[in-house]
């Protein structure tokens, strides 16, 4: 499975960005997918995840992004998205998508929140 993220960039505090992750290979619809981030000097953390398979699409979030971020997926397009609103400087990081419980990661996309 190959994953390619896009959509990162520079945004002012309070702004919005939507990250996209395109997957190739594998049976995408069955996979649980996650968005992670890693800020300078910090460990990589799971930001949001979404289940796969029959009845999938259930999302979970870390506390700090609840109400601001939304993870979604389009199995027909083999895409997973992370919509980020009300961005804060603390959200600055490299964001990665991953097939949960597997060693398949994207290359990451930089998100910088700064005025």
C-alpha positions in Angstrom: 0.0 0.0 0.0 1.3 3.5 -0.9 0.0 6.6 0.7 0.4 10.2 -0.6 -0.6 13.2 1.5 -1.3 16.6 0.2 -3.0 19.9 1.2 -0.5 21.2 3.8 0.7 24.8 3.9 0.9 28.0 5.8 -2.2 29.3 7.4 -3.0 32.0 9.9 -4.4 31.2 13.4 -8.1 30.6 13.1 -7.8 29.5 9.6 -8.7 26.1 7.9 -7.0 23.5 5.8 -8.1 20.2 4.5 -5.5 17.4 4.1 -5.9 14.6 1.7 -4.4 11.1 1.6 -4.5 9.0 -1.6 -4.1 5.3 -1.2 -3.0 2.8 -3.8 -2.8 -0.9 -3.5 -4.5 -3.2 -1.0 -8.2 -3.3 -0.1 -8.6 0.3 1.0 -12.2 0.0 2.2 -11.3 -2.6 4.8 -8.5 -0.6 6.4 -8.8 1.6 9.5 -7.0 4.8 8.7 -5.3 7.3 10.9 -3.9 10.9 10.7 -0.9 11.5 12.8 1.3 14.5 13.4 4.8 15.2 14.6 5.9 18.6 15.8 9.6 19.5 16.2 11.1 17.9 19.3 7.9 15.9 20.0 6.8 12.4 19.5 4.4 11.5 16.7 0.9 11.3 17.9 -2.4 10.0 16.6 -4.7 12.9 15.8 -7.8 11.2 14.4 -8.7 7.7 13.1 -11.6 6.3 11.2 -12.7 2.7 11.0 -13.0 0.6 7.8 -14.9 -2.4 6.7 -18.6 -3.0 6.8 -20.3 -0.4 9.0 -17.0 1.6 9.1 -16.6 5.3 9.2 -16.6 5.8 12.9 -14.2 8.5 13.9 -12.1 9.2 17.0 -10.1 12.2 17.9 -7.6 13.3 20.5 -9.0 15.8 22.9 -7.2 18.8 21.7 -8.7 18.7 18.2 -12.3 17.6 19.1 -14.8 20.0 17.6 -12.2 21.5 15.3 -11.0 18.6 13.1 -13.0 16.1 11.1 -11.8 12.9 9.5 -13.6 11.4 6.6 -13.1 8.8 3.9 -14.2 8.1 0.3 -13.7 4.4 -0.3 -14.6 4.7 -4.0 -11.9 7.3 -4.5 -9.5 5.6 -2.0 -9.1 8.8 -0.2 -9.0 9.9 3.5 -9.3 13.5 4.5 -8.6 15.6 7.5 -10.5 18.9 7.6 -8.9 21.2 10.1 -10.7 24.3 11.4 -9.9 27.0 14.0 -6.2 26.1 13.6 -3.9 27.1 16.4 -0.1 27.5 16.5 0.1 24.2 18.5 -1.3 22.4 15.4 1.9 23.1 13.5 3.5 19.8 12.6 4.1 17.4 9.8 0.9 15.4 9.3 1.0 11.8 8.1 -1.6 9.3 7.2 -1.3 5.7 8.0 -3.1 2.4 7.6 -3.7 1.6 11.2 -2.0 -1.5 12.6 0.3 -1.7 9.6 3.7 -0.3 8.7 2.3 1.8 5.8 2.8 5.5 6.1 2.7 8.5 3.8 5.6 10.8 3.4 3.9 13.6 5.4 2.7 17.1 4.6 3.8 20.2 6.6 1.2 22.3 8.3 2.3 25.6 9.7 0.0 27.9 11.7 1.5 31.3 12.0 0.6 34.9 11.6 
